[in-house]
Amino acid sequence: MIKMKDIPWKQIGLFAGGVLFGTAGIRILSSKDAKKCYTHATAAVLRAKTDVMQTVTTVRENCDDILADAKEINEQRALKEEADIIADECEEIADASEE
């Protein structure tokens, strides 16, 4: 026979409290006020998403501009180096023909 002091009242109480809290929680979470709160929170998240996407687009455009400018700088540098090499070779040829 089970004695009253052998029954795990603490665990039974915790279980019953959890069931009660869960049931009340489901009712609270599915209420009209909660739905209104979820709707406003979702709208705020969507606004934030729009702002973030605009920022990302701006950063991406700036990166594209930077990349194009860097390529232009490298092309100008390569042309200058090529012109310097041609000028040096012309000087060498002129020096050689003077001798």
C-alpha positions in Angstrom: 0.0 0.0 0.0 1.2 3.5 -0.8 1.6 5.9 2.1 0.9 9.6 1.7 4.4 10.6 2.5 5.7 8.3 -0.3 3.8 10.2 -3.0 6.0 12.7 -4.8 3.8 15.7 -4.1 6.4 18.1 -5.4 6.6 16.5 -8.8 2.8 16.2 -9.0 2.4 19.9 -8.0 5.0 20.9 -10.6 3.3 18.9 -13.3 -0.2 20.3 -12.4 1.2 23.8 -12.3 2.8 23.3 -15.7 -0.4 22.0 -17.2 -2.3 24.9 -15.8 0.3 27.5 -16.9 0.4 25.9 -20.4 -3.3 26.0 -20.8 -3.5 29.6 -19.6 -0.5 30.5 -21.8 -2.2 29.1 -24.9 -5.3 31.1 -24.2 -3.2 34.3 -23.6 -1.1 33.7 -26.7 -4.2 33.2 -28.9 -6.1 36.2 -27.6 -7.1 39.2 -29.7 -4.7 41.5 -27.8 -1.8 39.1 -28.4 -2.6 38.9 -32.1 -2.6 42.7 -32.3 0.8 42.7 -30.6 2.1 40.1 -33.0 0.8 42.1 -35.9 2.5 45.3 -34.7 5.8 43.5 -34.1 5.7 41.9 -37.5 5.0 45.3 -39.1 8.0 46.7 -37.2 10.2 43.9 -38.5 9.1 44.5 -42.0 9.9 48.2 -41.7 13.3 47.3 -40.4 13.9 44.9 -43.2 13.1 47.6 -45.7 15.6 50.0 -44.1 18.3 47.3 -44.0 17.7 46.4 -47.6 18.0 50.1 -48.6 21.3 50.4 -46.7 22.6 47.2 -48.3 21.7 48.6 -51.8 23.5 51.8 -51.0 26.6 50.0 -49.8 26.5 47.7 -52.8 26.3 50.7 -55.2 29.2 52.3 -53.4 31.3 49.2 -53.6 30.6 49.0 -57.4 31.7 52.6 -57.8 34.9 51.9 -55.8 35.6 48.9 -57.9 35.1 50.8 -61.1 37.4 53.6 -59.9 40.1 51.1 -58.8 40.0 49.4 -62.2 40.3 52.8 -63.9 43.3 53.7 -61.7 45.0 50.5 -62.6 44.4 50.9 -66.3 45.8 54.4 -66.2 48.8 53.2 -64.2 49.4 50.4 -66.7 49.2 52.8 -69.6 51.7 55.1 -67.9 54.1 52.3 -67.2 53.8 51.1 -70.9 54.5 54.7 -72.1 57.5 54.9 -69.8 58.9 51.6 -71.1 58.4 52.8 -74.7 60.1 56.1 -73.9 63.1 54.3 -72.3 63.4 52.0 -75.3 63.3 55.0 -77.6 66.1 56.7 -75.6 68.2 53.5 -75.8 67.7 53.3 -79.5 68.6 56.9 -79.9 71.7 56.5 -77.8 72.7 53.4 -79.7 72.3 55.2 -83.1 74.4 58.1 -81.9 77.4 55.8 -81.3 
